[in-house]
Amino acid sequence: MPHHRRTVSTLTSALLVGVALPLATSTTVHADTGSTIYVSQAPMLPACSDTAPDAGSQATPFCSLQLAVDKSQPGQTVQVDFGQYGPLTIHHSGAPGLPITISNASGDWTSRYPIVKGVTLAGVHDITLKGLNIGTAGSAVTVTDSSDITLAGNRVFDQHSVLGALDTGVAVSGSSSAVTVLHNSINGFGQAAVSVGTGASGTTVAGNLVVGDGQGVVVTGAPHTLVSGNTFTGECAGAVALSGGSTGSVVEDDIAFHDGASYANAVTGSPCRQGAGTPEIQVSADSAAGTTLNYNDVLGQGTSQPYLWAGQPHATAADLYTSVGQGQQDLNLDPQLSPSGYVPAFNSPVVDSANADAPGEPATGLHGQPRVDVPGTPDTGTGANTYTDRGAVEAQDPFTLNDLSTPSVEVPLGTAQTFTADVTNPWSTGPVQYSFSVDNVPTVLQQSTSPTFTHTFDSLGGHSVQVTATLPNGATRTAYRGVDANPPGPLAVSAQSMHLGVNGPLVALVDFHIDTPWTITGATVDLGDGHGPFTVPAGSLSSTLQYSGIYAKPGTYPVSAVVTDAGGRTSTAHGLVTVGGVYTPLPPARILATWAGVGSAKGALSVGQTLRLKVTGNGGVPNSAGTPVTAVTLNLTASGATGDGYVTAYGDGSPPPTTDNLTVSASHTTQNQVTVPVSTDGYIDLYNHAAGTQLSADVQGYYTTAGGPGTNTFSTAGPIRLLDTWSGTNVPKRKIGPGGTLTFNVFAAPARLGPDTKAVLLNLTATDATAPSAVTAYKGGTTTPYEASLHAVPGQTVSNLVAVPVASNGTVTLQNASGYVDLTVDLQGVFDNEETGEMVSLPAQRALDTRHGIGAPQAQVGPYGVVKLKVAGVDGIPASAYAVIVNLTALKATQGSYVTAYTSGLPRPSTANVYVGPGRDATDLAVVPIGTDGCVDLFNRAGNVDLLADIQGFFG
């Protein structure tokens, strides 16, 4: 029992013991084609051609394999690349010592391409087929009246539409001689893997892996056939059959098992349809003379007998040897082959037990592996070495080069990096020599017994380090490691958030972007959702870390990430993520009218009275635990008051704020849009501070954290003036008369909104009214609702913010009830599914009051005066907020004027939000995009005026 590993060196896997094969050499027959003719149908360049002047060159390969082979000459190689090629018929021959070789460009068949749909050789000689995938719906390779033919290292398979059809893999017939079938994988043929017919002689079938489902090798009337070193498994009709005078043949070193007599065959998985119970090895009486059978492992299954010699069955090798003197060294044991690859286990009886000198026995295993002496396994073989394995596949040294590791596959340019080869060497074969090279340059930079290598890259970009580990017996293993050399720089981490509405309004996708020249080695992330920081799995570390936070309620939450890199550095990023409600627009619906007893007791409100208004379950606002409503948008109207004052709207159960939402006038009807937090039981509160006030409230939509169909996020737009009847902007220059309507399209110019728009936020202004009137904005193509959006007053310019559903064709309609009036419409925002902004309502807070020096100096704002109001980062609004919801009040004006709210840092638009005059205070809700400085600007057109700004919420 040896204690070291020995191998048989070989120059080519085509060398056979006892079989002389011609050595292929190159010769140039035609100067224009050279020794290699190229064929390819690969979709990438170079493009193939059968007619180009240089067709068949590497620059312009042939498309047709048949044409290439027809043009080949002795000594040339036809190299076939990717493609599926029609049946090939070889019409002419090579020459002794100068075969025509047809080979796979990738070296072997394991890439599964190219596929050749059958090969026919008739009356030719000196031809080699190497590394091809040969498959057809019929017999794959037919060799007739031909000689010196070699089929080496091919995959031969049945493409028949019916598995198990009675086809043959390789059929040799006629006067064929010196045909070698070597190291092929042959599977799926229902008749036979290899058949050798009457008249053929000197055929060698060696080192092949044959997997069902008919017979393995069938030899009829073909003397001197060598069947050596093959593995047969899953055959339904036995492994080897010699008949018809096939004398002087050899069956040695083969493995034959699993004939499928009592279970499914290896290919179809179905019970065998023919041949069940057939002996694995059959030698007829007229083929027995001079035939040798030995050193096989034959394991019959089911009812079959392993052997049938001269018509007599034999249950064991011992019985066969006793009876006829054959099979003395045969085994009838489980070969212990792996399910994948059919590799014998180290303790398998077929290991180190073959006859290395058996005629036809290959010098290497199926894929060219050297013969290996397995430590601890007795050498019971014979011949030139005593450790050749039976069957096609040779057990190999488990020596493995597992990895070429390095602390960082991303490195700063000019930084030395160490690489370490990791090997597994169970047999302790050594010493191991390690050869290192870089970027596929053949020059070896370090060769020693050290598994470590240090290198400094001097150019930016991707690089490759290669290590080859070599054993004393010449066996090698190779591994690679890619490395990127990057510009030096710091470790920088930033946090960004993006909401994905499809996952729900309270779900935010948080991105952390990492920039470092080193490999990222660790990260912890805290999404601020109450679950605490977590460690990012090593396999998920990348330059972008993306996680979804799920939050309990609308608001702004801190997020952070702590990142380390292979340079030993640590960096932390902080950010904010906002989640809130998404908007569902509704047709206007009145849920409160105190004069009619709708939503409350009938009667005017007195000074100091608070009205508790049920919102959910009314006007289309849902009243369901599955659709929690966080806020409601109403058009609030005050009329009939006997004294001036105000109305404040706020969430039921919350402390009353010191702000107001609606200015009440004893002289005329006033209105304002309000967006009010809704209590968990569905109520809001309305506090009245004006005598004799009649209130109405019309629902325009609601915000929910449930998401789903019909919900929309908000994005600012403009402000853009859509129309003005007074100046004739985008509409004819004329007033709207009594009962008159005006329809416009927000999909068209100047708005050009997208088809996903479900509602728009409009600032609606009425001026020069000839009579008190109600103006209503509503969804195009629908019936005019009863509820008004704006009440026009003769001699005054009044405005109101309204949220209006948009028809599927993009239209919105305005109707004037009485008299004649000019109308102006400014687009302020859009509700769609573009996942830009969600609303977070806040308890109302006064951010600006020029009367008392809150948010600005204590002084009225003069003509063309601008107040810069800080909103982001104060009063509960995060620095990351997108837009602010603010209730603007203008009062104590010295002359007629208007106030415009707009984004700080941007040019002032030509639109207005609040119109005011002497003795006429006004309030209007505005949604204003926040500037990069966290501010919004408030502009006063004329005279002096005091300004109030009450924060209602924000979009984030």
PyMOL commands that set and color helices and strands:
alter all, ss='L'
color gray80, all
select helices_A, chain A and resi 65-71+109-111+285-287+317-324+501-503+538-540
alter helices_A, ss='H'
color red, helices_A
select strands_A, chain A and resi 36-39+77-80+84-85+88-90+100-104+115-116+119-122+125-130+133-136+141-144+147-152+155-158+168-173+177-182+185-196+204-206+209-220+226-228+231-233+240-243+250-252+255-257+281-283+292-294+297-299+307-309+312-314+400-405+410-412+416-424+433-438+446-448+452-456+461-470+476-486+492-499+507-515+520-526+534-535+544-550+555-565+570-579+582-593+610-614+629-639+645-651+662-664+670-677+683-688+694-704+713-724+741-745+759-767+773-779+790-792+798-805+811-816+822-832+839-849+866-870+883-891+897-903+914-916+922-929+935-940+946-955
alter strands_A, ss='S'
color yellow, strands_A
deselect
rebuild
show_as cartoon
